[in-house]
Amino acid sequence: MKFSDETLIAYLEGTVDDDQATAIEHAVEDDPELEARLMALDPFAPMVQAVFEKVPAEAPKVELPEPQPVESSQSSGGPWRLMAVAASVAVVAVSATFWTTRPEPLGWAQQAAIYQSLYVPDTIASLDNSEQALKMQFDLAEAELGRSLNRETLEALPGMELKRAQVLSFNGKPLVQVVFADEQGQPFAFCIIRQGEGAPSKDVNLAELSGLATATWSEGGYGYMLIGSNPQTPLEGQLDILTASFAS
């Protein structure tokens, strides 16, 4: 059966009768050329196609519910039927894209690096690092961690001025950030998180996170992290002292 463009446009606009709409839908199932003509006349087709082009090749299969019958008093609702199906498929496609391409949650070291990357010299210049303030901070931090922070070792780190010990949290686990100023007044940090018994030990890993040089390692149920002030910050001197001091 042949259909003129005018008839197909009328179908898309929902102005043909039920018999004509049914005839067009049946013909489209067996006639790819007619389907292409119909899609070319449908102003919504490019948007739906654009959605599908963004769906990963290995997107999960989603079972769509069985279509429910829709009553119509005048016409088959051809365009509305097509738009409803297209919209449903588009929503499923976008959802599938999100769930297959969403990034993995950030770990504690990445989060700590992001936080530290916000620091500038002015952030730490006015911190109260008096003996009384540091004692209160270290007492609280050690109580939260359940272990000593080896304050004497931290105060003796070469080229570093101890500025603050701050208690943070990651996924309900206490995370302590010890902040220093280097000889140029740039922020420097040493972080410890209590991971709990049974947490695996990990060797030192050097990496650049959030534009900062970092070193991470784990031992004895705790995770450790050293964070420099820029991607080229040398960490070796402090790293050797800290890995030895905080060895189980």
C-alpha angles and dihedrals in degrees: 000000000000123000126194122225088249090057092047092049089049088053091051089049092049097240100120122093124255096262093051092046092050091049091053093048093050092047092051091057092063102029116067090182091056090047090053091050091050092049090048090055094045111092091201096055097084091054093051091046091051090055092052092049089061095052113104116247090240097046112148118263114250123200110226119212119254111270114256120226114258121206119223127189097200114011141005091263088235098172093041090051091051092045092049092051092044092048092048092049091046092053091048091047093051091046091050090050091052096049094047098043103035112123122252115259113269117255125231094263092053091048091049091050092051090051093047092048088067091063121103128177091266089057092067102025095088099038115130104242096166118142092255094050094046093048092054092046095048093045090054094043094049091048090053094046096042093227143073120275092209092234094183090059093047093050090051097053106130116256093003132115114203109232110166149343112217130186115224132162137228120190090338094309120118113249120187122202117199110196127206138177116224124217091280092048092253119147118260126175144195116197132192126188126188105232097174137238115317094029109141121253116239131194121240113289120195116206144146112247124178089349094306132110110245140179121197134183139156132217139155096007094309133100121216133199135183117198126193129201097251141007093273099047108135109233102172099097096050092037094058092051095046098046089052095044095047097042112129 
